[in-house]
Amino acid sequence: MWSIADRVAVLAEGRLVETGPTAELLTRPTSAFLAQLCGTNLISGTGIEPGALRVVPGLVLHGLSDPDQPLRLGDPGLASIHPSAVSIHLTAPGGSPRNVMEATVAGIEPRGDVVRVRLVVVGQPLTADLTPQSVVELGLRPGLPVRAAVKATQVRLYGR
């Protein structure tokens, strides 16, 4: 359906929750349900400056602002992050990632060649795709506190 339709209507629990051009809905999901269908993470917050979304006091996500639906100062906004862009660390990583978030492992789901690690970051879900070897080497298990890191270039920010 995604590859042949110009427009899509999204139904959740028997209700129409969203409608619009297919490409727009795929690149800028506005609900957790649609983000899950698209295979991406969706984190909500408030725009505080160009390229920055405050998730909660003390946690700001930095990313690239979508020029077609820019994040505006003081307005509700969203961050879209693909699970393959999320890395998991047992301690705070060094280097260039601008976004480092304290998280807790909520679940681990083998998916063929990758393992989907479900995290909770300040009450919001975040998933990461890792290799099985990484999961074993890190000793990941539900309840384990970790750090999730994402480069700002891998975070798409947009207004609601």
DRENZAVO-936194 format. One record per residue: residue in three letters; y, x, z of N, C-alpha, C in turn. Coordinates in pm, whole numbers, plus 50000, padded with zeros to 5 digits. Layout:
@drenlum:Ala	n_yy:Y	n_xx:X	n_zz:Z	ca_yy:Y	ca_xx:X	ca_zz:Z	c_yy:Y	c_xx:X	c_zz:Z $
...
***
This chain:
@drenlum:Met	n_yy:49880	n_xx:50082	n_zz:50000	ca_yy:50000	ca_xx:50000	ca_zz:50000	c_yy:50125	c_xx:50086	c_zz:50000 $
@drenlum:Trp	n_yy:50129	n_xx:50191	n_zz:50081	ca_yy:50250	ca_xx:50273	ca_zz:50091	c_yy:50287	c_xx:50336	c_zz:49957 $
@drenlum:Ser	n_yy:50188	n_xx:50375	n_zz:49878	ca_yy:50218	ca_xx:50448	ca_zz:49756	c_yy:50258	c_xx:50359	c_zz:49639 $
@drenlum:Ile	n_yy:50232	n_xx:50228	n_zz:49646	ca_yy:50265	ca_xx:50145	ca_zz:49531	c_yy:50375	c_xx:50042	c_zz:49556 $
@drenlum:Ala	n_yy:50412	n_xx:50023	n_zz:49680	ca_yy:50512	ca_xx:49920	ca_zz:49711	c_yy:50652	c_xx:49978	c_zz:49718 $
@drenlum:Asp	n_yy:50750	n_xx:49905	n_zz:49662	ca_yy:50890	ca_xx:49945	ca_zz:49673	c_yy:50948	c_xx:49906	c_zz:49807 $
@drenlum:Arg	n_yy:50901	n_xx:49791	n_zz:49859	ca_yy:50947	ca_xx:49741	ca_zz:49989	c_yy:50825	c_xx:49706	c_zz:50073 $
@drenlum:Val	n_yy:50843	n_xx:49716	n_zz:50204	ca_yy:50733	ca_xx:49689	ca_zz:50296	c_yy:50782	c_xx:49597	c_zz:50407 $
@drenlum:Ala	n_yy:50695	n_xx:49506	n_zz:50449	ca_yy:50719	ca_xx:49424	ca_zz:50567	c_yy:50615	c_xx:49465	c_zz:50671 $
@drenlum:Val	n_yy:50660	n_xx:49495	n_zz:50790	ca_yy:50572	ca_xx:49542	ca_zz:50897	c_yy:50553	c_xx:49428	c_zz:50997 $
@drenlum:Leu	n_yy:50427	n_xx:49392	n_zz:51021	ca_yy:50393	ca_xx:49289	ca_zz:51117	c_yy:50326	c_xx:49353	c_zz:51237 $
@drenlum:Ala	n_yy:50366	n_xx:49310	n_zz:51357	ca_yy:50303	ca_xx:49356	ca_zz:51481	c_yy:50281	c_xx:49234	c_zz:51568 $
@drenlum:Glu	n_yy:50157	n_xx:49212	n_zz:51609	ca_yy:50122	ca_xx:49098	ca_zz:51694	c_yy:50170	c_xx:48966	c_zz:51632 $
@drenlum:Gly	n_yy:50155	n_xx:48955	n_zz:51500	ca_yy:50190	ca_xx:48832	ca_zz:51431	c_yy:50338	c_xx:48811	c_zz:51405 $
@drenlum:Arg	n_yy:50422	n_xx:48909	n_zz:51442	ca_yy:50567	ca_xx:48898	ca_zz:51423	c_yy:50615	c_xx:48999	c_zz:51320 $
@drenlum:Leu	n_yy:50711	n_xx:48958	n_zz:51239	ca_yy:50777	ca_xx:49050	ca_zz:51147	c_yy:50869	c_xx:49139	c_zz:51230 $
@drenlum:Val	n_yy:50840	n_xx:49270	n_zz:51235	ca_yy:50921	ca_xx:49360	ca_zz:51317	c_yy:51014	c_xx:49446	c_zz:51234 $
@drenlum:Glu	n_yy:50985	n_xx:49460	n_zz:51107	ca_yy:51071	ca_xx:49544	ca_zz:51024	c_yy:51041	c_xx:49520	c_zz:50877 $
@drenlum:Thr	n_yy:51145	n_xx:49531	n_zz:50796	ca_yy:51129	ca_xx:49522	ca_zz:50652	c_yy:51230	c_xx:49615	c_zz:50587 $
@drenlum:Gly	n_yy:51193	n_xx:49670	n_zz:50474	ca_yy:51286	ca_xx:49758	ca_zz:50404	c_yy:51217	c_xx:49841	c_zz:50298 $
@drenlum:Pro	n_yy:51294	n_xx:49928	n_zz:50232	ca_yy:51235	ca_xx:50015	ca_zz:50131	c_yy:51128	c_xx:50106	c_zz:50193 $
@drenlum:Thr	n_yy:51017	n_xx:50121	n_zz:50123	ca_yy:50904	ca_xx:50198	ca_zz:50175	c_yy:50945	c_xx:50339	c_zz:50217 $
@drenlum:Ala	n_yy:51015	n_xx:50410	n_zz:50129	ca_yy:51053	ca_xx:50548	ca_zz:50160	c_yy:51139	c_xx:50557	c_zz:50286 $
@drenlum:Glu	n_yy:51230	n_xx:50460	n_zz:50303	ca_yy:51317	ca_xx:50460	ca_zz:50420	c_yy:51237	c_xx:50437	c_zz:50548 $
@drenlum:Leu	n_yy:51144	n_xx:50343	n_zz:50546	ca_yy:51064	ca_xx:50314	ca_zz:50665	c_yy:50973	c_xx:50430	c_zz:50700 $
@drenlum:Leu	n_yy:50922	n_xx:50500	n_zz:50598	ca_yy:50835	ca_xx:50615	ca_zz:50623	c_yy:50911	c_xx:50733	c_zz:50682 $
@drenlum:Thr	n_yy:51035	n_xx:50753	n_zz:50637	ca_yy:51110	ca_xx:50870	ca_zz:50683	c_yy:51192	c_xx:50843	c_zz:50808 $
@drenlum:Arg	n_yy:51223	n_xx:50715	n_zz:50836	ca_yy:51302	ca_xx:50682	ca_zz:50955	c_yy:51243	c_xx:50561	c_zz:51028 $
@drenlum:Pro	n_yy:51124	n_xx:50576	n_zz:51086	ca_yy:51068	ca_xx:50463	ca_zz:51161	c_yy:51158	c_xx:50429	c_zz:51280 $
@drenlum:Thr	n_yy:51167	n_xx:50300	n_zz:51311	ca_yy:51254	ca_xx:50258	ca_zz:51422	c_yy:51178	c_xx:50194	c_zz:51537 $
@drenlum:Ser	n_yy:51045	n_xx:50189	n_zz:51528	ca_yy:50966	ca_xx:50136	ca_zz:51639	c_yy:50845	c_xx:50226	c_zz:51661 $
@drenlum:Ala	n_yy:50793	n_xx:50224	n_zz:51782	ca_yy:50675	ca_xx:50304	ca_zz:51814	c_yy:50557	c_xx:50262	c_zz:51726 $
@drenlum:Phe	n_yy:50547	n_xx:50131	n_zz:51699	ca_yy:50439	ca_xx:50080	ca_zz:51616	c_yy:50446	c_xx:50138	c_zz:51475 $
@drenlum:Leu	n_yy:50564	n_xx:50134	n_zz:51414	ca_yy:50581	ca_xx:50187	ca_zz:51280	c_yy:50561	c_xx:50338	c_zz:51278 $
@drenlum:Ala	n_yy:50611	n_xx:50408	n_zz:51379	ca_yy:50591	ca_xx:50554	ca_zz:51386	c_yy:50443	c_xx:50587	c_zz:51391 $
@drenlum:Gln	n_yy:50367	n_xx:50508	n_zz:51467	ca_yy:50223	ca_xx:50531	ca_zz:51476	c_yy:50158	c_xx:50509	c_zz:51339 $
@drenlum:Leu	n_yy:50198	n_xx:50405	n_zz:51268	ca_yy:50146	ca_xx:50381	ca_zz:51133	c_yy:50179	c_xx:50498	c_zz:51039 $
@drenlum:Cys	n_yy:50297	n_xx:50556	n_zz:51058	ca_yy:50342	ca_xx:50667	ca_zz:50973	c_yy:50283	c_xx:50801	c_zz:51017 $
@drenlum:Gly	n_yy:50220	n_xx:50804	n_zz:51135	ca_yy:50160	ca_xx:50928	ca_zz:51185	c_yy:50261	c_xx:51025	c_zz:51242 $
@drenlum:Thr	n_yy:50369	n_xx:50974	n_zz:51299	ca_yy:50472	ca_xx:51062	ca_zz:51354	c_yy:50506	c_xx:51022	c_zz:51497 $
@drenlum:Asn	n_yy:50574	n_xx:51111	n_zz:51567	ca_yy:50625	ca_xx:51083	ca_zz:51701	c_yy:50764	c_xx:51023	c_zz:51688 $
@drenlum:Leu	n_yy:50799	n_xx:50936	n_zz:51781	ca_yy:50932	ca_xx:50877	ca_zz:51784	c_yy:50983	c_xx:50880	c_zz:51927 $
@drenlum:Ile	n_yy:51095	n_xx:50946	n_zz:51947	ca_yy:51155	ca_xx:50957	ca_zz:52080	c_yy:51295	c_xx:50898	c_zz:52073 $
@drenlum:Ser	n_yy:51329	n_xx:50814	n_zz:52171	ca_yy:51460	ca_xx:50749	ca_zz:52170	c_yy:51553	c_xx:50814	c_zz:52271 $
@drenlum:Gly	n_yy:51682	n_xx:50799	n_zz:52244	ca_yy:51784	ca_xx:50852	ca_zz:52333	c_yy:51922	c_xx:50810	c_zz:52287 $
@drenlum:Thr	n_yy:52022	n_xx:50892	n_zz:52321	ca_yy:52161	ca_xx:50863	ca_zz:52288	c_yy:52223	c_xx:50986	c_zz:52222 $
@drenlum:Gly	n_yy:52295	n_xx:50964	n_zz:52113	ca_yy:52364	ca_xx:51075	ca_zz:52045	c_yy:52473	c_xx:51133	c_zz:52134 $
@drenlum:Ile	n_yy:52474	n_xx:51266	n_zz:52152	ca_yy:52576	ca_xx:51328	ca_zz:52236	c_yy:52663	c_xx:51426	c_zz:52160 $
@drenlum:Glu	n_yy:52619	n_xx:51470	n_zz:52045	ca_yy:52695	ca_xx:51559	ca_zz:51957	c_yy:52619	c_xx:51567	c_zz:51826 $
@drenlum:Pro	n_yy:52681	n_xx:51618	n_zz:51721	ca_yy:52606	ca_xx:51630	ca_zz:51596	c_yy:52479	c_xx:51714	c_zz:51618 $
@drenlum:Gly	n_yy:52366	n_xx:51659	n_zz:51580	ca_yy:52241	ca_xx:51731	ca_zz:51593	c_yy:52183	c_xx:51734	c_zz:51733 $
@drenlum:Ala	n_yy:52225	n_xx:51644	n_zz:51822	ca_yy:52172	ca_xx:51643	ca_zz:51959	c_yy:52155	c_xx:51501	c_zz:52011 $
@drenlum:Leu	n_yy:52038	n_xx:51476	n_zz:52069	ca_yy:52002	ca_xx:51346	ca_zz:52124	c_yy:51964	c_xx:51364	c_zz:52271 $
@drenlum:Arg	n_yy:52037	n_xx:51295	n_zz:52361	ca_yy:52001	ca_xx:51300	ca_zz:52503	c_yy:51890	c_xx:51198	c_zz:52526 $
@drenlum:Val	n_yy:51773	n_xx:51247	n_zz:52570	ca_yy:51660	ca_xx:51161	ca_zz:52597	c_yy:51676	c_xx:51102	c_zz:52737 $
@drenlum:Val	n_yy:51700	n_xx:51187	n_zz:52832	ca_yy:51733	ca_xx:51151	ca_zz:52972	c_yy:51826	c_xx:51262	c_zz:53020 $
@drenlum:Pro	n_yy:51897	n_xx:51241	n_zz:53131	ca_yy:51978	ca_xx:51351	ca_zz:53184	c_yy:51891	c_xx:51475	c_zz:53204 $
@drenlum:Gly	n_yy:51936	n_xx:51585	n_zz:53149	ca_yy:51863	ca_xx:51710	ca_zz:53161	c_yy:51769	c_xx:51740	c_zz:53045 $
@drenlum:Leu	n_yy:51746	n_xx:51644	n_zz:52956	ca_yy:51662	ca_xx:51668	ca_zz:52839	c_yy:51734	c_xx:51627	c_zz:52713 $
@drenlum:Val	n_yy:51768	n_xx:51726	n_zz:52632	ca_yy:51837	ca_xx:51705	ca_zz:52505	c_yy:51749	c_xx:51760	c_zz:52394 $
@drenlum:Leu	n_yy:51729	n_xx:51680	n_zz:52290	ca_yy:51658	ca_xx:51726	ca_zz:52171	c_yy:51759	c_xx:51767	c_zz:52066 $
@drenlum:His	n_yy:51738	n_xx:51885	n_zz:52008	ca_yy:51822	ca_xx:51934	ca_zz:51900	c_yy:51745	c_xx:51920	c_zz:51770 $
@drenlum:Gly	n_yy:51816	n_xx:51881	n_zz:51665	ca_yy:51749	ca_xx:51864	ca_zz:51537	c_yy:51848	c_xx:51854	c_zz:51424 $
@drenlum:Leu	n_yy:51797	n_xx:51814	n_zz:51310	ca_yy:51878	ca_xx:51796	ca_zz:51189	c_yy:51912	c_xx:51648	c_zz:51175 $
@drenlum:Ser	n_yy:52039	n_xx:51618	n_zz:51164	ca_yy:52084	ca_xx:51480	ca_zz:51153	c_yy:52062	c_xx:51428	c_zz:51011 $
@drenlum:Asp	n_yy:52009	n_xx:51309	n_zz:51001	ca_yy:51985	ca_xx:51247	ca_zz:50872	c_yy:52118	c_xx:51205	c_zz:50811 $
@drenlum:Pro	n_yy:52154	n_xx:51257	n_zz:50693	ca_yy:52284	ca_xx:51223	ca_zz:50635	c_yy:52296	c_xx:51077	c_zz:50592 $
@drenlum:Asp	n_yy:52183	n_xx:51010	n_zz:50565	ca_yy:52186	ca_xx:50870	ca_zz:50523	c_yy:52198	c_xx:50773	c_zz:50639 $
@drenlum:Gln	n_yy:52166	n_xx:50818	n_zz:50759	ca_yy:52173	ca_xx:50732	ca_zz:50878	c_yy:52206	c_xx:50822	c_zz:50996 $
@drenlum:Pro	n_yy:52327	n_xx:50879	n_zz:50999	ca_yy:52359	ca_xx:50982	ca_zz:51097	c_yy:52359	c_xx:50932	c_zz:51241 $
@drenlum:Leu	n_yy:52326	n_xx:51024	n_zz:51328	ca_yy:52331	ca_xx:51000	ca_zz:51471	c_yy:52477	c_xx:51008	c_zz:51513 $
@drenlum:Arg	n_yy:52526	n_xx:50907	n_zz:51583	ca_yy:52667	ca_xx:50903	ca_zz:51623	c_yy:52682	c_xx:50917	c_zz:51774 $
@drenlum:Leu	n_yy:52790	n_xx:50980	n_zz:51813	ca_yy:52820	ca_xx:51005	ca_zz:51954	c_yy:52819	c_xx:50875	c_zz:52034 $
@drenlum:Gly	n_yy:52739	n_xx:50870	n_zz:52140	ca_yy:52733	ca_xx:50755	ca_zz:52229	c_yy:52645	c_xx:50641	c_zz:52184 $
@drenlum:Asp	n_yy:52595	n_xx:50646	n_zz:52061	ca_yy:52512	ca_xx:50537	ca_zz:52010	c_yy:52364	c_xx:50566	c_zz:52032 $
@drenlum:Pro	n_yy:52282	n_xx:50460	n_zz:52040	ca_yy:52138	ca_xx:50482	ca_zz:52048	c_yy:52089	c_xx:50555	c_zz:51924 $
@drenlum:Gly	n_yy:51994	n_xx:50645	n_zz:51944	ca_yy:51940	ca_xx:50721	ca_zz:51833	c_yy:51793	c_xx:50751	c_zz:51851 $
@drenlum:Leu	n_yy:51734	n_xx:50806	n_zz:51746	ca_yy:51592	ca_xx:50834	ca_zz:51745	c_yy:51567	c_xx:50974	c_zz:51693 $
@drenlum:Ala	n_yy:51457	n_xx:51032	n_zz:51738	ca_yy:51410	ca_xx:51161	ca_zz:51688	c_yy:51269	c_xx:51141	c_zz:51636 $
@drenlum:Ser	n_yy:51244	n_xx:51185	n_zz:51514	ca_yy:51113	ca_xx:51178	ca_zz:51452	c_yy:51058	c_xx:51320	c_zz:51443 $
@drenlum:Ile	n_yy:50936	n_xx:51339	n_zz:51495	ca_yy:50875	ca_xx:51472	ca_zz:51500	c_yy:50729	c_xx:51458	c_zz:51458 $
@drenlum:His	n_yy:50689	n_xx:51532	n_zz:51357	ca_yy:50549	ca_xx:51526	ca_zz:51314	c_yy:50460	c_xx:51599	c_zz:51416 $
@drenlum:Pro	n_yy:50342	n_xx:51546	n_zz:51446	ca_yy:50255	ca_xx:51610	ca_zz:51545	c_yy:50221	c_xx:51756	c_zz:51514 $
@drenlum:Ser	n_yy:50217	n_xx:51794	n_zz:51388	ca_yy:50185	ca_xx:51933	ca_zz:51353	c_yy:50300	c_xx:52028	c_zz:51386 $
@drenlum:Ala	n_yy:50419	n_xx:51975	n_zz:51414	ca_yy:50535	ca_xx:52058	ca_zz:51449	c_yy:50542	c_xx:52088	c_zz:51598 $
@drenlum:Val	n_yy:50457	n_xx:52024	n_zz:51677	ca_yy:50461	ca_xx:52039	ca_zz:51822	c_yy:50361	c_xx:52146	c_zz:51865 $
@drenlum:Ser	n_yy:50409	n_xx:52246	n_zz:51939	ca_yy:50319	ca_xx:52346	ca_zz:51996	c_yy:50313	c_xx:52325	c_zz:52147 $
@drenlum:Ile	n_yy:50201	n_xx:52363	n_zz:52206	ca_yy:50180	ca_xx:52344	ca_zz:52349	c_yy:50164	c_xx:52480	c_zz:52416 $
@drenlum:His	n_yy:50231	n_xx:52495	n_zz:52530	ca_yy:50227	ca_xx:52620	ca_zz:52606	c_yy:50201	c_xx:52589	c_zz:52752 $
@drenlum:Leu	n_yy:50137	n_xx:52683	n_zz:52820	ca_yy:50113	ca_xx:52666	ca_zz:52964	c_yy:50233	c_xx:52707	c_zz:53046 $
@drenlum:Thr	n_yy:50316	n_xx:52795	n_zz:52990	ca_yy:50441	ca_xx:52836	ca_zz:53055	c_yy:50552	c_xx:52824	c_zz:52952 $
@drenlum:Ala	n_yy:50675	n_xx:52833	n_zz:52997	ca_yy:50789	ca_xx:52821	ca_zz:52905	c_yy:50780	c_xx:52929	c_zz:52797 $
@drenlum:Pro	n_yy:50784	n_xx:52890	n_zz:52670	ca_yy:50776	ca_xx:52988	ca_zz:52562	c_yy:50909	c_xx:53060	c_zz:52541 $
@drenlum:Gly	n_yy:50901	n_xx:53179	n_zz:52489	ca_yy:51023	ca_xx:53249	ca_zz:52446	c_yy:51043	c_xx:53221	c_zz:52299 $
@drenlum:Gly	n_yy:51137	n_xx:53291	n_zz:52239	ca_yy:51154	ca_xx:53279	ca_zz:52095	c_yy:51256	c_xx:53176	c_zz:52054 $
@drenlum:Ser	n_yy:51241	n_xx:53125	n_zz:51933	ca_yy:51345	ca_xx:53044	ca_zz:51872	c_yy:51338	c_xx:52893	c_zz:51893 $
@drenlum:Pro	n_yy:51229	n_xx:52833	n_zz:51942	ca_yy:51233	ca_xx:52686	ca_zz:51955	c_yy:51345	c_xx:52640	c_zz:52048 $
@drenlum:Arg	n_yy:51431	n_xx:52552	n_zz:51996	ca_yy:51542	ca_xx:52498	ca_zz:52076	c_yy:51497	c_xx:52388	c_zz:52170 $
@drenlum:Asn	n_yy:51384	n_xx:52327	n_zz:52140	ca_yy:51337	ca_xx:52213	ca_zz:52217	c_yy:51211	c_xx:52250	c_zz:52294 $
@drenlum:Val	n_yy:51225	n_xx:52261	n_zz:52425	ca_yy:51111	ca_xx:52285	ca_zz:52512	c_yy:51114	c_xx:52175	c_zz:52618 $
@drenlum:Met	n_yy:51003	n_xx:52101	n_zz:52626	ca_yy:50997	ca_xx:51984	ca_zz:52714	c_yy:50879	c_xx:51995	c_zz:52809 $
@drenlum:Glu	n_yy:50902	n_xx:51965	n_zz:52936	ca_yy:50792	ca_xx:51955	ca_zz:53030	c_yy:50713	c_xx:51830	c_zz:52996 $
@drenlum:Ala	n_yy:50581	n_xx:51842	n_zz:52995	ca_yy:50494	ca_xx:51731	ca_zz:52956	c_yy:50367	c_xx:51734	c_zz:53039 $
@drenlum:Thr	n_yy:50295	n_xx:51624	n_zz:53031	ca_yy:50164	ca_xx:51614	ca_zz:53095	c_yy:50065	c_xx:51569	c_zz:52988 $
@drenlum:Val	n_yy:49948	n_xx:51634	n_zz:52984	ca_yy:49844	ca_xx:51593	ca_zz:52889	c_yy:49790	c_xx:51458	c_zz:52933 $
@drenlum:Ala	n_yy:49793	n_xx:51361	n_zz:52841	ca_yy:49744	ca_xx:51226	ca_zz:52870	c_yy:49608	c_xx:51201	c_zz:52808 $
@drenlum:Gly	n_yy:49575	n_xx:51274	n_zz:52703	ca_yy:49446	ca_xx:51253	ca_zz:52637	c_yy:49423	c_xx:51355	c_zz:52528 $
@drenlum:Ile	n_yy:49298	n_xx:51368	n_zz:52488	ca_yy:49257	ca_xx:51462	ca_zz:52384	c_yy:49162	c_xx:51389	c_zz:52290 $
@drenlum:Glu	n_yy:49195	n_xx:51389	n_zz:52159	ca_yy:49116	ca_xx:51314	ca_zz:52061	c_yy:49079	c_xx:51404	c_zz:51943 $
@drenlum:Pro	n_yy:48951	n_xx:51442	n_zz:51931	ca_yy:48909	ca_xx:51518	ca_zz:51813	c_yy:48930	c_xx:51435	c_zz:51687 $
@drenlum:Arg	n_yy:48984	n_xx:51499	n_zz:51583	ca_yy:49008	ca_xx:51432	ca_zz:51455	c_yy:48969	c_xx:51527	c_zz:51342 $
@drenlum:Gly	n_yy:48842	n_xx:51547	n_zz:51322	ca_yy:48797	ca_xx:51638	ca_zz:51217	c_yy:48831	c_xx:51782	c_zz:51252 $
@drenlum:Asp	n_yy:48910	n_xx:51846	n_zz:51166	ca_yy:48946	ca_xx:51987	ca_zz:51184	c_yy:49055	c_xx:52010	c_zz:51288 $
@drenlum:Val	n_yy:49119	n_xx:51904	n_zz:51335	ca_yy:49226	ca_xx:51918	ca_zz:51435	c_yy:49194	c_xx:51831	c_zz:51556 $
@drenlum:Val	n_yy:49265	n_xx:51861	n_zz:51664	ca_yy:49255	ca_xx:51780	ca_zz:51785	c_yy:49393	c_xx:51723	c_zz:51812 $
@drenlum:Arg	n_yy:49401	n_xx:51592	n_zz:51827	ca_yy:49528	ca_xx:51526	ca_zz:51862	c_yy:49539	c_xx:51526	c_zz:52014 $
@drenlum:Val	n_yy:49642	n_xx:51594	n_zz:52064	ca_yy:49666	ca_xx:51599	ca_zz:52208	c_yy:49779	c_xx:51502	c_zz:52238 $
@drenlum:Arg	n_yy:49749	n_xx:51402	n_zz:52321	ca_yy:49850	ca_xx:51305	ca_zz:52361	c_yy:49919	c_xx:51354	c_zz:52487 $
@drenlum:Leu	n_yy:50051	n_xx:51358	n_zz:52482	ca_yy:50133	ca_xx:51404	ca_zz:52594	c_yy:50224	c_xx:51292	c_zz:52640 $
@drenlum:Val	n_yy:50276	n_xx:51306	n_zz:52761	ca_yy:50382	ca_xx:51218	ca_zz:52810	c_yy:50498	c_xx:51308	c_zz:52848 $
@drenlum:Val	n_yy:50614	n_xx:51280	n_zz:52789	ca_yy:50738	ca_xx:51354	ca_zz:52816	c_yy:50839	c_xx:51252	c_zz:52869 $
@drenlum:Val	n_yy:50879	n_xx:51267	n_zz:52993	ca_yy:50971	ca_xx:51173	ca_zz:53060	c_yy:50943	c_xx:51027	c_zz:53024 $
@drenlum:Gly	n_yy:50816	n_xx:50990	n_zz:53035	ca_yy:50776	ca_xx:50853	ca_zz:53012	c_yy:50758	c_xx:50813	c_zz:52868 $
@drenlum:Gln	n_yy:50786	n_xx:50902	n_zz:52774	ca_yy:50771	ca_xx:50870	ca_zz:52632	c_yy:50652	c_xx:50947	c_zz:52575 $
@drenlum:Pro	n_yy:50575	n_xx:50883	n_zz:52487	ca_yy:50459	ca_xx:50951	ca_zz:52429	c_yy:50502	c_xx:51057	c_zz:52326 $
@drenlum:Leu	n_yy:50425	n_xx:51164	n_zz:52320	ca_yy:50443	ca_xx:51269	ca_zz:52221	c_yy:50305	c_xx:51321	c_zz:52187 $
@drenlum:Thr	n_yy:50275	n_xx:51339	n_zz:52059	ca_yy:50145	ca_xx:51392	ca_zz:52021	c_yy:50161	c_xx:51527	c_zz:51952 $
@drenlum:Ala	n_yy:50057	n_xx:51609	n_zz:51966	ca_yy:50054	ca_xx:51740	ca_zz:51902	c_yy:49918	c_xx:51758	c_zz:51836 $
@drenlum:Asp	n_yy:49916	n_xx:51814	n_zz:51717	ca_yy:49791	ca_xx:51845	ca_zz:51649	c_yy:49763	c_xx:51993	c_zz:51664 $
@drenlum:Leu	n_yy:49650	n_xx:52026	n_zz:51725	ca_yy:49612	ca_xx:52164	ca_zz:51751	c_yy:49473	c_xx:52189	c_zz:51693 $
@drenlum:Thr	n_yy:49437	n_xx:52316	n_zz:51683	ca_yy:49300	ca_xx:52350	ca_zz:51645	c_yy:49211	c_xx:52334	c_zz:51768 $
@drenlum:Pro	n_yy:49083	n_xx:52307	n_zz:51747	ca_yy:48993	ca_xx:52298	ca_zz:51862	c_yy:48993	c_xx:52426	c_zz:51945 $
@drenlum:Gln	n_yy:49003	n_xx:52541	n_zz:51879	ca_yy:49004	ca_xx:52670	ca_zz:51950	c_yy:49125	c_xx:52678	c_zz:52043 $
@drenlum:Ser	n_yy:49241	n_xx:52633	n_zz:52000	ca_yy:49361	ca_xx:52636	ca_zz:52085	c_yy:49343	c_xx:52547	c_zz:52208 $
@drenlum:Val	n_yy:49284	n_xx:52430	n_zz:52189	ca_yy:49261	ca_xx:52338	ca_zz:52301	c_yy:49171	c_xx:52404	c_zz:52405 $
@drenlum:Val	n_yy:49065	n_xx:52471	n_zz:52360	ca_yy:48973	ca_xx:52538	ca_zz:52451	c_yy:49041	c_xx:52655	c_zz:52520 $
@drenlum:Glu	n_yy:49111	n_xx:52740	n_zz:52442	ca_yy:49175	ca_xx:52859	ca_zz:52500	c_yy:49282	c_xx:52824	c_zz:52602 $
@drenlum:Leu	n_yy:49353	n_xx:52713	n_zz:52579	ca_yy:49456	ca_xx:52669	ca_zz:52674	c_yy:49397	c_xx:52593	c_zz:52793 $
@drenlum:Gly	n_yy:49271	n_xx:52553	n_zz:52781	ca_yy:49208	ca_xx:52477	ca_zz:52889	c_yy:49271	c_xx:52340	c_zz:52907 $
@drenlum:Leu	n_yy:49310	n_xx:52278	n_zz:52795	ca_yy:49378	ca_xx:52148	ca_zz:52804	c_yy:49284	c_xx:52040	c_zz:52853 $
@drenlum:Arg	n_yy:49336	n_xx:51954	n_zz:52941	ca_yy:49262	ca_xx:51841	ca_zz:52996	c_yy:49363	c_xx:51739	c_zz:53045 $
@drenlum:Pro	n_yy:49326	n_xx:51613	n_zz:53051	ca_yy:49419	ca_xx:51511	ca_zz:53101	c_yy:49470	c_xx:51546	c_zz:53241 $
@drenlum:Gly	n_yy:49601	n_xx:51526	n_zz:53259	ca_yy:49667	ca_xx:51553	ca_zz:53386	c_yy:49728	c_xx:51692	c_zz:53396 $
@drenlum:Leu	n_yy:49695	n_xx:51781	n_zz:53301	ca_yy:49747	ca_xx:51918	ca_zz:53306	c_yy:49895	c_xx:51921	c_zz:53268 $
@drenlum:Pro	n_yy:49981	n_xx:51983	n_zz:53351	ca_yy:50121	ca_xx:52000	ca_zz:53311	c_yy:50133	c_xx:52113	c_zz:53210 $
@drenlum:Val	n_yy:50211	n_xx:52089	n_zz:53104	ca_yy:50230	ca_xx:52187	ca_zz:52996	c_yy:50375	c_xx:52185	c_zz:52951 $
@drenlum:Arg	n_yy:50408	n_xx:52272	n_zz:52857	ca_yy:50537	ca_xx:52270	ca_zz:52789	c_yy:50511	c_xx:52242	c_zz:52642 $
@drenlum:Ala	n_yy:50585	n_xx:52148	n_zz:52587	ca_yy:50578	ca_xx:52118	ca_zz:52443	c_yy:50703	c_xx:52177	c_zz:52380 $
@drenlum:Ala	n_yy:50684	n_xx:52251	n_zz:52271	ca_yy:50797	ca_xx:52315	ca_zz:52203	c_yy:50802	c_xx:52271	c_zz:52057 $
@drenlum:Val	n_yy:50925	n_xx:52249	n_zz:52009	ca_yy:50947	ca_xx:52209	ca_zz:51870	c_yy:51074	c_xx:52277	c_zz:51821 $
@drenlum:Lys	n_yy:51066	n_xx:52342	n_zz:51706	ca_yy:51187	ca_xx:52400	ca_zz:51647	c_yy:51281	c_xx:52288	c_zz:51604 $
@drenlum:Ala	n_yy:51409	n_xx:52311	n_zz:51618	ca_yy:51509	ca_xx:52210	ca_zz:51580	c_yy:51498	c_xx:52172	c_zz:51433 $
@drenlum:Thr	n_yy:51455	n_xx:52264	n_zz:51349	ca_yy:51442	ca_xx:52232	ca_zz:51206	c_yy:51331	c_xx:52133	c_zz:51177 $
@drenlum:Gln	n_yy:51246	n_xx:52106	n_zz:51277	ca_yy:51135	ca_xx:52014	ca_zz:51261	c_yy:51162	c_xx:51877	c_zz:51324 $
@drenlum:Val	n_yy:51283	n_xx:51857	n_zz:51374	ca_yy:51321	ca_xx:51731	ca_zz:51439	c_yy:51422	c_xx:51660	c_zz:51350 $
@drenlum:Arg	n_yy:51391	n_xx:51537	n_zz:51312	ca_yy:51483	ca_xx:51456	ca_zz:51231	c_yy:51551	c_xx:51357	c_zz:51322 $
@drenlum:Leu	n_yy:51683	n_xx:51363	n_zz:51331	ca_yy:51762	ca_xx:51275	ca_zz:51418	c_yy:51834	c_xx:51171	c_zz:51333 $
@drenlum:Tyr	n_yy:51836	n_xx:51046	n_zz:51382	ca_yy:51906	ca_xx:50940	ca_zz:51307	c_yy:51945	c_xx:50827	c_zz:51402 $
@drenlum:Gly	n_yy:52043	n_xx:50753	n_zz:51360	ca_yy:52089	ca_xx:50638	ca_zz:51437	c_yy:51994	c_xx:50521	c_zz:51423 $
@drenlum:Arg	n_yy:52001	n_xx:50430	n_zz:51517	ca_yy:51913	ca_xx:50312	ca_zz:51512	c_yy:51960	c_xx:50212	c_zz:51411 $
***
